[in-house]
Amino acid sequence: MNGGVIIRELRRHAPFTAIGTALGVALMLLVSWTGMPRGMSEAVFWSLHPLHVLLSALVTAAMYRLHSPGRPVLTALIGYIGSVGIATLSDSIIPFAGEWMLQLPHRAVHLGLIEKWWLVNPLAFLGIIIALAWPRTRFPHAAHVFLSTWASLFHMVMAMGERLTPGTVAVSTLFLFLAVWIPCCTSDIVFPLLWAKNACIIRGKGR
């Protein structure tokens, strides 16, 4: 796959990510101001992360199917790895790196494919099944970006204490952007097209 295509796609999707990050920071400030209990933040994360996996699996599998013969077994494998693996990186591992840098009091890595395997894995396969029957990428990708932003946000909110400092906001903003921008584009675009025989993106071609 041409490196210029990857750079172009990352550039095209940066505005979606920036908007999602700005909304995420505003939500983080609102959560801090209202004093949302940590347990509620945890419940929100465990709602958003599985939905993120569902949409990620749908878009990843659909992108591969649209640009290749779309063999069901290989589509399922690519959809699963590209969604569960990269969603874990986006929602859990990169946010944890920010939590560790900030030394947040409740920092931890929450791995959905292990802690909530009975929920995350079936939703990944549901997304793959939908992609096999109805391969579409445009709206699901935009929704995927926002869900990923908010899932990453609440992973970090769970780790925070009662006091939100300007430094915490600044570092959280950076890690929110990174947690979504590169992993989501990798999952939705780069990873499936690396496996597709006709790995090319034609602007306006997505269904």
Backbone as a chain_set.jsonl record, in Angstrom:
{"seq": "MNGGVIIRELRRHAPFTAIGTALGVALMLLVSWTGMPRGMSEAVFWSLHPLHVLLSALVTAAMYRLHSPGRPVLTALIGYIGSVGIATLSDSIIPFAGEWMLQLPHRAVHLGLIEKWWLVNPLAFLGIIIALAWPRTRFPHAAHVFLSTWASLFHMVMAMGERLTPGTVAVSTLFLFLAVWIPCCTSDIVFPLLWAKNACIIRGKGR", "coords": {"N": [[0.844, -1.192, 0.0], [0.552, 2.207, -0.848], [2.546, 4.637, 0.765], [1.902, 7.313, 0.636], [-0.861, 7.288, 0.329], [-1.697, 6.42, 2.838], [-0.833, 8.561, 4.46], [-2.388, 10.589, 3.345], [-4.967, 9.713, 4.001], [-4.826, 9.73, 6.804], [-4.556, 12.474, 7.16], [-6.985, 13.364, 6.108], [-8.772, 12.35, 7.973], [-8.077, 13.549, 10.316], [-9.517, 15.981, 11.058], [-12.074, 14.941, 11.924], [-11.212, 13.536, 14.164], [-10.133, 15.6, 15.706], [-12.409, 17.133, 16.287], [-13.887, 15.23, 17.728], [-12.122, 14.89, 19.883], [-12.149, 17.465, 21.042], [-14.825, 17.593, 21.879], [-14.684, 15.495, 23.66], [-12.911, 16.471, 25.639], [-14.428, 18.614, 26.593], [-16.506, 17.141, 27.682], [-15.095, 15.775, 29.663], [-14.405, 17.894, 31.371], [-16.974, 18.592, 32.159], [-17.755, 16.277, 33.514], [-15.929, 16.364, 35.633], [-16.765, 18.737, 36.86], [-19.389, 18.14, 37.669], [-18.908, 16.099, 39.392], [-19.076, 13.295, 38.88], [-19.578, 9.987, 40.0], [-16.958, 7.527, 40.366], [-17.662, 4.916, 39.802], [-19.781, 5.213, 38.026], [-18.487, 6.294, 35.818], [-16.975, 4.088, 35.126], [-18.999, 2.335, 34.346], [-19.926, 3.655, 32.078], [-17.656, 3.508, 30.42], [-17.524, 0.703, 30.005], [-19.75, 0.408, 28.506], [-19.316, 1.917, 26.19], [-16.883, 0.927, 25.106], [-17.38, -1.819, 24.17], [-19.271, -1.191, 22.138], [-17.662, 0.335, 20.49], [-15.909, -1.66, 19.585], [-17.727, -3.199, 18.11], [-18.476, -1.416, 15.963], [-15.95, -0.962, 14.893], [-15.215, -3.517, 14.005], [-17.17, -3.861, 12.058], [-16.536, -1.801, 10.171], [-13.832, -2.363, 9.515], [-13.964, -5.007, 8.477], [-15.775, -4.52, 6.393], [-14.345, -2.703, 4.788], [-12.231, -4.315, 3.907], [-13.715, -6.223, 2.505], [-14.852, -4.691, 0.461], [-12.675, -4.083, -1.119], [-11.521, -6.402, -2.025], [-11.739, -9.942, -2.904], [-13.135, -10.787, -0.698], [-13.343, -13.151, 0.967], [-15.149, -15.112, 3.269], [-13.997, -16.347, 5.672], [-11.411, -15.227, 5.881], [-12.137, -12.551, 5.894], [-13.51, -12.45, 8.323], [-11.401, -13.022, 10.105], [-9.627, -10.856, 9.674], [-11.349, -8.746, 10.317], [-11.793, -9.299, 13.036], [-9.205, -9.208, 14.293], [-8.428, -6.63, 13.549], [-10.337, -5.111, 14.845], [-10.804, -5.892, 17.667], [-8.125, -6.08, 18.544], [-6.97, -3.545, 17.814], [-8.825, -1.75, 18.878], [-8.479, -2.254, 21.569], [-5.898, -1.244, 21.908], [-6.454, 1.461, 21.343], [-8.542, 2.221, 23.163], [-7.662, 1.428, 25.671], [-4.791, 0.858, 26.103], [-3.199, 3.052, 25.061], [-4.546, 5.256, 26.397], [-3.891, 4.432, 29.023], [-1.138, 4.853, 28.994], [-1.069, 7.635, 29.057], [-2.28, 8.001, 31.551], [-0.354, 6.84, 33.191], [1.799, 8.585, 32.708], [0.793, 10.895, 33.857], [0.563, 10.001, 36.387], [-1.876, 9.207, 37.574], [-4.249, 8.526, 40.175], [-5.859, 6.171, 40.121], [-4.966, 4.564, 38.062], [-5.002, 2.049, 35.529], [-4.938, -0.803, 33.345], [-7.546, -1.718, 31.334], [-8.726, -4.471, 29.878], [-10.874, -5.319, 27.541], [-11.341, -7.643, 25.954], [-10.6, -9.637, 27.635], [-11.517, -9.078, 30.314], [-14.25, -8.604, 29.854], [-14.982, -10.659, 28.098], [-17.167, -12.157, 27.267], [-18.903, -10.294, 26.291], [-17.54, -8.45, 24.586], [-16.27, -10.016, 22.532], [-18.463, -11.435, 21.173], [-19.788, -9.15, 20.111], [-17.89, -8.188, 18.337], [-17.916, -10.203, 16.398], [-20.541, -9.927, 15.565], [-20.42, -7.425, 14.276], [-18.774, -8.154, 12.134], [-20.4, -9.993, 10.781], [-22.487, -8.302, 9.963], [-21.033, -6.68, 8.204], [-20.362, -8.539, 6.233], [-22.835, -9.006, 5.131], [-23.737, -6.461, 4.479], [-21.775, -4.364, 3.349], [-20.636, -1.377, 4.273], [-19.036, 1.813, 4.756], [-18.891, 4.587, 5.311], [-20.681, 6.199, 7.163], [-20.464, 4.471, 9.487], [-17.674, 4.763, 10.04], [-17.354, 7.449, 10.896], [-18.991, 7.415, 13.188], [-17.571, 5.509, 14.596], [-15.181, 6.878, 15.183], [-16.051, 8.856, 17.033], [-17.116, 7.242, 19.096], [-14.809, 5.872, 19.852], [-13.242, 7.98, 20.819], [-14.7, 8.79, 23.088], [-14.744, 6.421, 24.589], [-12.001, 6.109, 25.151], [-11.674, 8.437, 26.616], [-13.258, 7.963, 28.946], [-11.905, 5.843, 30.012], [-9.648, 7.145, 30.955], [-10.869, 8.944, 32.692], [-11.808, 7.239, 34.684], [-9.434, 6.725, 35.982], [-8.735, 9.065, 37.209], [-8.37, 11.345, 39.999], [-10.092, 13.394, 42.411], [-9.398, 15.981, 41.82], [-8.938, 18.058, 39.073], [-6.419, 19.159, 37.127], [-4.907, 21.863, 35.142], [-2.679, 20.783, 33.77], [-3.335, 18.059, 33.68], [-5.572, 18.159, 32.009], [-4.371, 19.099, 29.621], [-2.458, 17.066, 28.926], [-4.188, 14.882, 28.782], [-5.779, 15.642, 26.627], [-3.942, 15.488, 24.483], [-3.324, 12.715, 24.52], [-5.84, 11.635, 24.104], [-6.352, 12.437, 21.467], [-4.262, 11.098, 20.088], [-4.904, 8.475, 20.757], [-7.093, 7.961, 19.25], [-6.799, 8.912, 16.576], [-4.55, 7.669, 15.05], [-4.862, 4.795, 15.687], [-7.624, 4.319, 14.924], [-7.731, 4.998, 12.191], [-5.852, 3.185, 11.306], [-7.12, 0.758, 11.919], [-9.566, 0.957, 10.463], [-8.795, 1.562, 7.845], [-5.949, 1.266, 6.962], [-5.047, -1.336, 7.904], [-7.017, -3.325, 6.879], [-6.712, -2.837, 4.122], [-4.09, -3.467, 3.61], [-4.229, -6.148, 3.424], [-5.926, -6.559, 1.35], [-6.341, -7.472, -2.065], [-6.701, -5.627, -4.133], [-5.627, -3.04, -3.096], [-6.535, -0.061, -2.728], [-7.631, 3.303, -2.416], [-10.265, 5.14, -3.487], [-11.347, 8.317, -3.74], [-14.572, 9.103, -2.733], [-15.573, 6.693, -3.492], [-16.407, 4.919, -1.575], [-19.151, 3.063, -0.173]], "CA": [[0.0, 0.0, 0.0], [1.344, 3.419, -0.991], [2.621, 5.428, 1.994], [1.202, 8.577, 0.426], [-2.289, 7.054, 0.566], [-1.885, 6.378, 4.287], [-0.698, 9.928, 4.97], [-3.554, 11.347, 2.9], [-6.13, 9.299, 4.786], [-4.652, 10.258, 8.161], [-4.841, 13.911, 7.096], [-8.421, 13.537, 5.883], [-9.547, 11.981, 9.159], [-7.658, 14.344, 11.473], [-10.58, 16.878, 11.559], [-13.036, 14.156, 12.704], [-10.591, 13.222, 15.449], [-10.001, 16.85, 16.471], [-13.75, 17.464, 16.798], [-14.188, 14.259, 18.777], [-11.279, 15.189, 21.044], [-12.668, 18.69, 21.672], [-16.046, 17.214, 22.602], [-14.272, 14.655, 24.778], [-12.362, 17.333, 26.698], [-15.566, 19.322, 27.182], [-17.208, 16.164, 28.51], [-14.242, 15.525, 30.825], [-14.587, 19.038, 32.267], [-18.328, 18.49, 32.712], [-17.72, 15.179, 34.49], [-15.219, 16.864, 36.81], [-17.571, 19.768, 37.507], [-20.568, 17.527, 38.29], [-18.493, 15.114, 40.388], [-19.618, 11.967, 38.549], [-18.914, 8.907, 40.751], [-16.05, 6.72, 39.566], [-18.398, 3.733, 39.363], [-20.571, 5.568, 36.851], [-17.533, 6.405, 34.714], [-16.631, 2.719, 34.754], [-20.144, 1.785, 33.612], [-19.946, 4.291, 30.76], [-16.565, 2.911, 29.632], [-17.859, -0.663, 29.616], [-20.804, 0.49, 27.49], [-18.761, 2.482, 24.96], [-15.823, 0.096, 24.527], [-17.93, -2.888, 23.317], [-19.87, -0.589, 20.946], [-16.526, 0.692, 19.641], [-15.46, -2.899, 18.95], [-18.741, -3.56, 17.114], [-18.343, -0.568, 14.784], [-14.631, -1.181, 14.32], [-15.278, -4.776, 13.262], [-18.004, -3.626, 10.879], [-15.823, -0.99, 9.179], [-12.629, -3.074, 9.069], [-14.371, -6.111, 7.608], [-16.402, -3.958, 5.193], [-13.294, -2.137, 3.943], [-11.548, -5.44, 3.247], [-14.648, -6.855, 1.57], [-15.06, -3.795, -0.673], [-11.462, -3.968, -1.92], [-10.945, -7.729, -2.231], [-12.805, -10.927, -3.118], [-13.944, -10.841, 0.521], [-13.614, -14.507, 1.452], [-15.737, -14.967, 4.613], [-13.117, -16.711, 6.788], [-10.358, -14.219, 5.98], [-12.812, -11.31, 6.297], [-13.761, -12.548, 9.761], [-10.125, -12.94, 10.815], [-9.151, -9.472, 9.575], [-12.282, -7.921, 11.089], [-11.613, -9.528, 14.469], [-7.913, -8.676, 14.739], [-8.427, -5.181, 13.353], [-11.248, -4.43, 15.776], [-10.5, -6.177, 19.076], [-6.735, -5.723, 18.825], [-6.69, -2.109, 17.719], [-9.697, -1.057, 19.833], [-7.822, -2.372, 22.878], [-4.821, -0.254, 21.889], [-7.04, 2.805, 21.352], [-9.379, 2.516, 24.333], [-7.069, 1.029, 26.943], [-3.334, 0.911, 26.271], [-2.726, 4.434, 24.9], [-4.984, 6.046, 27.554], [-3.114, 4.066, 30.218], [0.161, 5.531, 28.898], [-1.32, 8.988, 29.561], [-2.529, 7.894, 32.993], [0.934, 6.584, 33.826], [2.581, 9.816, 32.63], [0.211, 11.839, 34.818], [0.541, 9.356, 37.708], [-3.242, 9.297, 38.093], [-4.331, 7.645, 41.348], [-6.55, 4.899, 39.895], [-4.565, 4.097, 36.735], [-5.042, 0.6, 35.302], [-5.266, -1.207, 31.977], [-8.782, -2.503, 31.304], [-8.719, -5.208, 28.624], [-12.222, -5.833, 27.334], [-11.381, -8.995, 25.398], [-10.375, -10.564, 28.75], [-12.397, -8.777, 31.442], [-15.643, -8.731, 29.412], [-14.865, -11.471, 26.886], [-18.494, -12.638, 26.893], [-19.612, -9.196, 25.645], [-16.729, -7.832, 23.531], [-16.046, -10.913, 21.399], [-19.67, -11.6, 20.345], [-20.091, -7.932, 19.36], [-16.953, -8.14, 17.215], [-18.408, -11.098, 15.353], [-21.771, -9.329, 15.03], [-19.989, -6.42, 13.309], [-18.262, -8.861, 10.948], [-21.561, -10.554, 10.073], [-23.16, -7.187, 9.294], [-20.177, -6.269, 7.083], [-20.473, -9.546, 5.175], [-24.145, -8.866, 4.481], [-23.997, -5.064, 4.071], [-20.48, -3.677, 3.525], [-20.662, 0.079, 4.15], [-17.942, 2.335, 5.577], [-18.844, 6.031, 5.563], [-21.253, 6.592, 8.451], [-19.855, 3.746, 10.61], [-16.351, 5.266, 10.419], [-17.526, 8.674, 11.688], [-19.487, 6.999, 14.508], [-16.451, 4.806, 15.231], [-14.25, 7.883, 15.712], [-16.601, 9.47, 18.239], [-17.178, 6.231, 20.15], [-13.443, 5.609, 20.302], [-12.822, 9.129, 21.63], [-15.374, 8.792, 24.391], [-14.28, 5.252, 25.345], [-10.662, 6.457, 25.656], [-11.872, 9.462, 27.631], [-13.75, 7.42, 30.217], [-10.822, 5.03, 30.585], [-8.813, 8.077, 31.705], [-11.679, 9.507, 33.786], [-11.808, 6.235, 35.758], [-8.145, 6.757, 36.671], [-8.497, 10.375, 37.815], [-8.827, 11.638, 41.345], [-11.128, 14.412, 42.49], [-8.905, 17.276, 41.368], [-8.556, 18.102, 37.666], [-5.513, 20.29, 36.947], [-4.668, 22.218, 33.73], [-1.737, 19.825, 33.195], [-4.088, 16.84, 33.394], [-6.402, 18.429, 30.83], [-3.502, 19.212, 28.449], [-1.912, 15.749, 28.572], [-5.326, 14.037, 28.403], [-6.173, 16.046, 25.278], [-2.972, 14.922, 23.561], [-3.451, 11.266, 24.445], [-7.129, 11.339, 23.478], [-6.184, 12.592, 20.021], [-3.413, 10.01, 19.595], [-5.585, 7.203, 20.984], [-8.145, 7.787, 18.246], [-6.403, 9.254, 15.203], [-3.774, 6.629, 14.371], [-5.482, 3.459, 15.747], [-8.881, 4.188, 14.175], [-7.411, 4.965, 10.762], [-5.173, 1.914, 11.059], [-8.123, -0.293, 11.967], [-10.589, 1.093, 9.429], [-8.281, 1.805, 6.495], [-4.636, 0.709, 6.63], [-4.952, -2.773, 8.16], [-7.726, -4.163, 5.905], [-6.215, -2.661, 2.756], [-2.825, -4.183, 3.483], [-4.561, -7.533, 3.099], [-6.76, -6.621, 0.152], [-5.589, -7.605, -3.316], [-6.79, -4.33, -4.803], [-5.52, -2.119, -1.971], [-6.518, 1.324, -3.18], [-8.746, 4.101, -1.938], [-10.659, 6.132, -4.488], [-12.186, 9.297, -3.063], [-15.959, 9.093, -3.176], [-15.947, 5.362, -3.96], [-17.013, 4.155, -0.494], [-20.588, 2.96, -0.331]], "C": [[0.883, 1.246, 0.0], [1.33, 4.238, 0.293], [1.922, 6.761, 1.866], [-0.289, 8.461, 0.66], [-2.581, 7.067, 2.062], [-1.834, 7.786, 4.869], [-1.923, 10.759, 4.585], [-4.785, 11.002, 3.736], [-6.033, 9.789, 6.231], [-4.984, 11.741, 8.2], [-6.342, 14.16, 6.943], [-9.227, 13.295, 7.152], [-9.139, 12.747, 10.413], [-8.759, 15.292, 11.96], [-11.647, 16.152, 12.367], [-12.496, 13.919, 14.111], [-10.48, 14.463, 16.316], [-11.343, 17.252, 17.071], [-14.128, 16.527, 17.936], [-13.395, 14.519, 20.042], [-11.783, 16.417, 21.788], [-13.936, 18.391, 22.465], [-15.711, 16.359, 23.819], [-13.728, 15.467, 25.937], [-13.477, 18.109, 27.379], [-16.346, 18.39, 28.109], [-16.418, 15.857, 29.777], [-14.389, 16.652, 31.849], [-15.96, 18.999, 32.925], [-18.402, 17.417, 33.788], [-17.042, 15.634, 35.778], [-16.075, 17.857, 37.585], [-18.764, 19.176, 38.243], [-20.202, 16.499, 39.358], [-19.071, 13.734, 40.142], [-18.872, 10.889, 39.337], [-18.069, 8.038, 39.823], [-16.755, 5.473, 39.024], [-19.232, 4.003, 38.123], [-19.675, 5.704, 35.628], [-17.139, 5.026, 34.206], [-17.749, 2.084, 33.933], [-20.222, 2.368, 32.199], [-18.856, 3.69, 29.874], [-16.953, 1.532, 29.123], [-19.091, -0.727, 28.722], [-20.221, 0.924, 26.151], [-17.73, 1.563, 24.305], [-16.389, -1.056, 23.681], [-18.593, -2.346, 22.047], [-18.79, -0.162, 19.954], [-16.029, -0.544, 18.893], [-16.43, -3.316, 17.848], [-18.568, -2.749, 15.827], [-16.997, -0.763, 14.099], [-14.616, -2.464, 13.489], [-16.074, -4.608, 11.976], [-17.215, -2.896, 9.789], [-14.594, -1.721, 8.638], [-12.977, -4.194, 8.101], [-14.992, -5.594, 6.307], [-15.357, -3.385, 4.246], [-12.547, -3.247, 3.207], [-12.442, -6.052, 2.171], [-14.85, -6.006, 0.312], [-13.862, -3.758, -1.615], [-10.779, -5.311, -2.166], [-12.07, -8.691, -2.57], [-13.664, -11.152, -1.878], [-14.302, -12.234, 0.983], [-14.045, -14.456, 2.916], [-14.779, -15.257, 5.763], [-12.03, -15.661, 6.973], [-10.939, -12.869, 6.394], [-13.052, -11.301, 7.802], [-12.477, -12.395, 10.563], [-9.592, -11.505, 10.828], [-10.046, -8.545, 10.39], [-12.076, -8.067, 12.583], [-10.306, -8.919, 14.978], [-7.9, -7.153, 14.652], [-9.332, -4.434, 14.301], [-10.85, -4.653, 17.231], [-9.069, -5.753, 19.414], [-6.5, -4.232, 18.85], [-7.6, -1.302, 18.64], [-9.118, -1.133, 21.244], [-6.672, -1.381, 22.984], [-5.378, 1.158, 22.063], [-7.724, 3.149, 22.668], [-8.672, 2.293, 25.661], [-5.573, 1.317, 27.06], [-2.796, 2.334, 26.12], [-3.252, 5.335, 26.02], [-4.204, 5.724, 28.828], [-1.736, 4.719, 30.189], [0.034, 6.975, 29.397], [-1.544, 8.99, 31.059], [-1.22, 7.683, 33.755], [1.789, 7.847, 33.822], [2.103, 10.837, 33.656], [0.21, 11.302, 36.244], [-0.843, 9.49, 38.355], [-3.459, 8.226, 39.159], [-4.96, 6.275, 41.092], [-6.177, 4.293, 38.539], [-4.547, 2.566, 36.671], [-5.342, 0.358, 33.829], [-6.499, -2.103, 32.038], [-8.896, -3.156, 29.928], [-10.07, -5.894, 28.426], [-12.268, -7.255, 26.828], [-11.122, -10.055, 26.454], [-11.396, -10.335, 29.861], [-13.876, -8.952, 31.088], [-15.683, -9.536, 28.116], [-16.217, -11.896, 26.35], [-19.337, -11.563, 26.207], [-18.843, -8.679, 24.43], [-16.59, -8.743, 22.316], [-17.3, -11.161, 20.563], [-20.023, -10.346, 19.537], [-19.142, -7.754, 18.188], [-17.457, -9.016, 16.074], [-19.733, -10.604, 14.762], [-21.422, -8.269, 13.987], [-19.493, -7.052, 12.022], [-19.412, -9.419, 10.121], [-22.314, -9.462, 9.315], [-22.363, -6.753, 8.065], [-20.264, -7.259, 5.928], [-21.78, -9.389, 4.404], [-24.359, -7.481, 3.881], [-22.734, -4.244, 4.264], [-20.559, -2.184, 3.231], [-19.618, 0.651, 5.099], [-18.103, 3.788, 5.996], [-19.404, 6.421, 6.927], [-20.644, 5.813, 9.61], [-18.488, 4.274, 11.008], [-16.462, 6.518, 11.276], [-18.002, 8.328, 13.102], [-18.386, 6.295, 15.295], [-15.481, 5.786, 15.875], [-14.768, 8.479, 17.011], [-16.699, 8.47, 19.39], [-15.803, 5.943, 20.719], [-12.944, 6.734, 21.207], [-13.417, 9.051, 23.022], [-14.985, 7.577, 25.238], [-12.903, 5.525, 25.947], [-10.765, 7.473, 26.787], [-12.265, 8.841, 28.969], [-12.784, 6.41, 30.822], [-9.931, 5.924, 31.441], [-9.578, 8.68, 32.883], [-11.719, 8.536, 34.964], [-10.54, 6.314, 36.605], [-7.919, 8.036, 37.464], [-8.965, 10.432, 39.263], [-9.892, 12.719, 41.306], [-10.697, 15.73, 41.855], [-8.416, 17.187, 39.927], [-7.713, 19.35, 37.431], [-5.388, 20.64, 35.464], [-3.702, 21.255, 33.04], [-2.426, 18.518, 32.823], [-4.926, 17.002, 32.139], [-5.547, 18.435, 29.561], [-2.985, 17.847, 27.995], [-3.033, 14.807, 28.129], [-5.781, 14.352, 26.985], [-5.247, 15.43, 24.241], [-3.174, 13.423, 23.406], [-4.804, 10.842, 23.878], [-7.01, 11.398, 21.967], [-5.389, 11.426, 19.447], [-4.116, 8.656, 19.698], [-6.619, 6.915, 19.906], [-7.593, 7.898, 16.834], [-5.678, 8.106, 14.5], [-4.433, 5.249, 14.484], [-6.739, 3.321, 14.908], [-8.625, 4.137, 12.674], [-6.688, 3.68, 10.398], [-6.186, 0.786, 10.972], [-9.062, -0.244, 10.766], [-10.031, 1.101, 8.013], [-7.012, 1.007, 6.203], [-4.618, -0.813, 6.761], [-5.726, -3.611, 7.139], [-7.173, -4.042, 4.495], [-4.84, -3.288, 2.541], [-3.064, -5.632, 3.055], [-5.355, -7.66, 1.803], [-5.891, -6.713, -1.103], [-5.573, -6.288, -4.078], [-6.773, -3.243, -3.744], [-5.409, -0.696, -2.479], [-7.747, 2.014, -2.647], [-9.054, 5.146, -2.989], [-11.665, 7.058, -3.81], [-13.601, 9.272, -3.658], [-16.432, 7.719, -3.602], [-16.658, 4.557, -2.874], [-18.513, 4.166, -0.595], [-21.301, 3.502, 0.887]], "O": [[1.847, 1.329, 0.76], [0.269, 4.512, 0.855], [1.405, 7.295, 2.848], [-0.924, 9.405, 1.129], [-3.573, 7.643, 2.507], [-2.687, 8.163, 5.673], [-2.434, 11.535, 5.393], [-5.549, 11.885, 4.129], [-7.03, 10.212, 6.816], [-5.613, 12.22, 9.144], [-6.897, 15.059, 7.575], [-10.242, 13.951, 7.384], [-9.778, 12.614, 11.456], [-8.94, 15.414, 13.172], [-12.094, 16.669, 13.39], [-13.205, 14.074, 15.106], [-10.706, 14.399, 17.525], [-11.41, 17.664, 18.229], [-14.624, 16.962, 18.975], [-13.92, 14.388, 21.147], [-11.842, 16.421, 23.018], [-14.105, 18.874, 23.585], [-16.349, 16.467, 24.866], [-14.044, 15.188, 27.094], [-13.479, 18.25, 28.602], [-16.79, 18.795, 29.184], [-17.003, 15.696, 30.849], [-14.485, 16.398, 33.049], [-16.1, 19.331, 34.102], [-19.022, 17.608, 34.833], [-17.512, 15.335, 36.876], [-16.11, 17.829, 38.815], [-19.121, 19.649, 39.322], [-21.056, 16.071, 40.135], [-19.509, 13.067, 41.08], [-17.641, 10.882, 39.339], [-18.409, 7.835, 38.657], [-16.47, 5.032, 37.911], [-19.378, 3.132, 37.266], [-20.046, 5.286, 34.531], [-16.988, 4.82, 33.002], [-17.492, 1.385, 32.952], [-20.544, 1.661, 31.245], [-19.102, 3.395, 28.704], [-16.742, 1.217, 27.952], [-19.442, -1.8, 28.231], [-20.575, 0.38, 25.105], [-17.705, 1.435, 23.081], [-15.918, -1.258, 22.562], [-18.492, -2.968, 20.99], [-18.966, -0.276, 18.741], [-15.758, -0.474, 17.694], [-16.005, -3.738, 16.773], [-18.518, -3.314, 14.734], [-16.91, -0.733, 12.872], [-14.062, -2.486, 12.39], [-15.702, -5.144, 10.932], [-17.219, -3.31, 8.63], [-14.343, -1.701, 7.433], [-12.369, -4.321, 7.038], [-14.763, -6.164, 5.24], [-15.464, -3.557, 3.031], [-12.266, -3.125, 2.014], [-11.986, -6.359, 1.07], [-15.002, -6.548, -0.783], [-14.017, -3.435, -2.793], [-9.59, -5.354, -2.48], [-13.239, -8.307, -2.53], [-14.787, -11.647, -1.98], [-15.448, -12.483, 1.357], [-13.373, -13.819, 3.727], [-14.741, -14.501, 6.734], [-11.755, -15.246, 8.099], [-10.314, -12.127, 7.153], [-12.832, -10.294, 8.475], [-12.463, -11.715, 11.589], [-9.16, -11.004, 11.867], [-9.551, -7.653, 11.079], [-12.168, -7.088, 13.324], [-10.301, -8.199, 15.976], [-7.424, -6.472, 15.561], [-9.128, -3.244, 14.542], [-10.587, -3.69, 17.951], [-8.832, -5.138, 20.453], [-5.904, -3.706, 19.789], [-7.181, -0.258, 19.139], [-9.25, -0.189, 22.024], [-6.487, -0.749, 24.024], [-4.841, 1.954, 22.833], [-7.517, 4.228, 23.222], [-9.039, 2.897, 26.668], [-5.14, 1.956, 28.019], [-2.016, 2.784, 26.96], [-2.476, 6.123, 26.561], [-3.892, 6.617, 29.616], [-1.213, 5.101, 31.236], [0.927, 7.478, 30.079], [-1.057, 9.875, 31.764], [-1.004, 8.264, 34.818], [2.438, 8.153, 34.823], [2.906, 11.556, 34.251], [-0.096, 12.025, 37.192], [-0.961, 9.842, 39.529], [-2.907, 7.131, 39.053], [-4.625, 5.311, 41.78], [-6.985, 3.587, 37.935], [-4.138, 1.888, 37.613], [-5.925, 1.206, 33.153], [-6.493, -3.13, 32.717], [-9.136, -2.475, 28.931], [-10.369, -6.908, 29.057], [-13.149, -8.015, 27.228], [-11.385, -11.236, 26.226], [-12.063, -11.271, 30.302], [-14.667, -9.395, 31.922], [-16.339, -9.141, 27.152], [-16.411, -11.989, 25.138], [-20.368, -11.872, 25.609], [-19.426, -8.489, 23.363], [-16.773, -8.291, 21.186], [-17.217, -11.105, 19.336], [-20.502, -10.454, 18.408], [-19.539, -7.225, 17.149], [-17.424, -8.608, 14.913], [-20.013, -10.839, 13.587], [-22.051, -8.212, 12.93], [-19.763, -6.541, 10.935], [-19.398, -9.327, 8.894], [-22.73, -9.662, 8.174], [-22.939, -6.489, 7.01], [-20.242, -6.856, 4.765], [-21.833, -9.606, 3.194], [-25.075, -7.335, 2.891], [-22.626, -3.502, 5.24], [-20.55, -1.776, 2.07], [-19.335, 0.052, 6.137], [-17.485, 4.191, 6.982], [-18.662, 6.929, 7.768], [-20.327, 6.415, 10.635], [-18.15, 4.248, 12.191], [-15.753, 6.649, 12.273], [-17.496, 8.866, 14.087], [-18.279, 6.461, 16.51], [-15.01, 5.554, 16.988], [-14.022, 8.598, 17.983], [-16.399, 8.812, 20.534], [-15.646, 5.789, 21.931], [-12.306, 6.484, 22.23], [-12.715, 9.228, 24.018], [-14.904, 7.678, 26.462], [-12.659, 5.212, 27.112], [-10.047, 7.389, 27.783], [-11.675, 9.155, 30.002], [-12.84, 6.148, 32.023], [-9.503, 5.523, 32.523], [-9.004, 8.902, 33.949], [-11.669, 8.963, 36.118], [-10.562, 6.009, 37.797], [-7.016, 8.096, 38.299], [-9.835, 9.672, 39.688], [-10.526, 12.932, 40.273], [-11.538, 16.507, 41.404], [-7.582, 16.345, 39.599], [-8.219, 20.469, 37.523], [-5.721, 19.819, 34.609], [-3.876, 20.941, 31.862], [-2.138, 17.935, 31.777], [-4.988, 16.1, 31.303], [-5.934, 17.855, 28.546], [-3.066, 17.512, 26.813], [-2.848, 14.02, 27.201], [-6.128, 13.449, 26.224], [-5.711, 14.905, 23.229], [-3.195, 12.911, 22.287], [-4.902, 9.796, 23.237], [-7.504, 10.517, 21.263], [-5.786, 10.832, 18.444], [-3.946, 7.795, 18.834], [-6.979, 5.76, 19.676], [-7.894, 7.059, 15.985], [-6.141, 7.623, 13.466], [-4.562, 4.57, 13.465], [-6.913, 2.303, 14.238], [-9.228, 3.332, 11.965], [-6.884, 3.141, 9.309], [-6.125, -0.045, 10.066], [-9.324, -1.265, 10.13], [-10.717, 0.692, 7.076], [-6.998, 0.168, 5.303], [-4.216, -1.507, 5.827], [-5.148, -4.537, 6.571], [-7.159, -5.019, 3.747], [-4.47, -3.604, 1.41], [-2.218, -6.254, 2.412], [-5.444, -8.745, 1.227], [-4.83, -6.094, -1.178], [-4.537, -5.886, -4.607], [-7.789, -2.589, -3.512], [-4.304, -0.179, -2.644], [-8.786, 1.385, -2.447], [-8.192, 5.951, -3.341], [-12.72, 6.61, -3.36], [-13.806, 9.397, -4.866], [-17.576, 7.573, -4.032], [-17.415, 3.634, -3.175], [-19.102, 5.148, -1.045], [-22.531, 3.497, 0.936]]}, "num_chains": 1, "name": "protein.A"}
